[in-house]
Amino acid sequence: MTDWNDKEQVIKAVSENGYELKNASEELKADREIVMAAVQTSGRALDYASKELRADREIVMTAVQGSGEALQLASKEFRTDRE
């Protein structure tokens, strides 16, 4: 069973299934390394990332490359960014 407060366990879980980010603690949803691992697996996992990380260009670009629909989950500034 995964301890959703344990960084190593959460990284392992989101690396296998990005949607598992929804189960992570709020602190880990704000951890850049964990969110990057999640969006690399599933771009739509961006939906579960902290507000600050939904405004992180590298994370948003990675998420959108995996799923164009992830752009809808990004901060407003990225929805109008042509890049």
C-alpha positions as CSV (number, residue, x, y, z in Angstrom):
1,M,0.0,0.0,0.0
2,T,1.3,3.4,-0.9
3,D,2.0,6.0,1.7
4,W,0.8,9.2,0.0
5,N,3.0,11.3,2.2
6,D,6.2,9.5,1.3
7,K,8.0,11.2,-1.6
8,E,9.8,8.0,-2.8
9,Q,6.6,6.0,-2.8
10,V,4.6,8.7,-4.6
11,I,7.3,9.1,-7.3
12,K,7.1,5.4,-8.0
13,A,3.3,5.5,-8.1
14,V,3.0,8.5,-10.4
15,S,5.8,7.2,-12.7
16,E,3.6,4.2,-13.3
17,N,0.3,6.1,-13.5
18,G,0.3,9.9,-13.5
19,Y,-3.3,10.0,-12.3
20,E,-2.1,8.7,-8.9
21,L,-1.0,12.3,-8.2
22,K,-4.6,12.8,-7.1
23,N,-3.9,10.7,-4.0
24,A,-0.7,12.5,-3.0
25,S,-0.6,14.8,0.0
26,E,-1.0,18.5,-0.8
27,E,2.7,19.0,0.0
28,L,3.7,16.5,-2.6
29,K,1.3,17.9,-5.2
30,A,3.4,21.0,-4.9
31,D,6.7,19.1,-5.3
32,R,8.1,19.8,-8.7
33,E,9.9,16.5,-9.1
34,I,6.7,14.5,-8.4
35,V,4.5,16.6,-10.6
36,M,7.0,16.3,-13.5
37,A,7.1,12.5,-13.1
38,A,3.3,12.5,-13.1
39,V,2.8,14.7,-16.2
40,Q,5.4,12.7,-18.1
41,T,3.2,9.7,-17.7
42,S,-0.1,11.5,-18.2
43,G,-0.4,15.1,-19.2
44,R,-3.9,15.3,-17.7
45,A,-2.3,14.7,-14.3
46,L,-1.7,18.4,-14.3
47,D,-5.2,18.7,-13.0
48,Y,-4.0,17.5,-9.6
49,A,-0.8,19.6,-9.4
50,S,-0.6,22.7,-7.1
51,K,-1.7,26.0,-8.5
52,E,1.9,27.2,-8.6
53,L,3.1,24.2,-10.6
54,R,0.2,24.6,-13.1
55,A,1.9,27.9,-13.9
56,D,5.4,26.4,-14.3
57,R,6.3,26.6,-18.0
58,E,8.4,23.4,-18.2
59,I,5.7,21.3,-16.4
60,V,2.9,22.7,-18.6
61,M,4.9,22.1,-21.8
62,T,5.6,18.5,-20.7
63,A,2.0,17.9,-19.9
64,V,0.8,19.4,-23.2
65,Q,3.2,17.3,-25.2
66,G,1.7,14.2,-23.6
67,S,-1.9,15.4,-23.9
68,G,-3.0,18.6,-25.7
69,E,-6.1,18.6,-23.4
70,A,-3.7,19.4,-20.5
71,L,-3.6,23.0,-21.8
72,Q,-7.1,23.5,-20.4
73,L,-5.7,22.6,-16.9
74,A,-2.8,25.1,-17.0
75,S,-2.9,28.6,-15.6
76,K,-4.7,31.2,-17.7
77,E,-1.4,32.8,-18.9
78,F,-0.5,29.6,-20.8
79,R,-3.9,29.2,-22.4
80,T,-3.1,32.3,-24.5
81,D,0.6,31.6,-25.0
82,R,1.1,30.6,-28.7
83,E,4.2,28.6,-27.9
